Amino acid sequence: MRVLLVSDGYPPTAGGLESHVQRLARYIHSVGHLPTVVAVDGGQSEAWEVIPASTVLSRVPALFLN
């Protein structure tokens, strides 16, 4: 299964959210799925793609529709 994780940050940026997203991607990958991370403050991963976002994700209103 392909899984998209969207976050405002990703390591090497330090912080709780960034670490959580990295651990979540690592777990998803370890059980056989293919994570892709989209992050404004993005880094790199050896096992999955990390795509840099061109805007602050909180400014994308469609992400927060109910």
N, C-alpha and C positions, 0 to 999 in steps of 0.2 A: 504494500500500500504506500502511496506517496502522501506525505504529510507536510503542510505548509505552516511554519511558525512565523508569526509577524511580531516584531518587537522594536522598541525604540533604541535598544542597545544590545550589544553582543561583545564578548571578550575579544580583544584585550582591554576594552573599557571595563573598569572595575565597578562592581555594584551587585546588589542582590538579584535584581531582575536579570541582568546579563548572565550571571552564574546559573540561575534557574533555567533560563532558555538553553544554555549550553548543556546542562545536565539532562534536560528533557530530550534534546536532540540526540544526545549520546545514548540514552535509554531506548528511544524509538529506533535508532539504528541497530542497537544490540539485539533487539528482538526481531530483526529482519525487515524492517520498513525503511523507506527512503525519505528522510527529512530534508527539507529545504528551508533555510532561514532567510527572511527579509528583515533587515535592520538598518536604522539610520546610522548608528555608530557600530558598524560591522567590522568584523575581523575575518579570519580565515579558518577553515577546518580542513583536516586531512581526509575526512571520510564523506562529507556532504557539502553541498553548495551553500555559500553565504552570499546573498545578493545585497549590495548596498542600495538603500532607498534614497530617493532624491529629495525627500521632504520629511518633515516631522510627521509621524503617522497619526498623531492626534488631530492633525488638520485635514484628514481624509474622512469626511462625514459618513461616507457609505460603510466604513468599518464599524460604526457604532449604531446602525439602525437595528431596531428590535424586530 
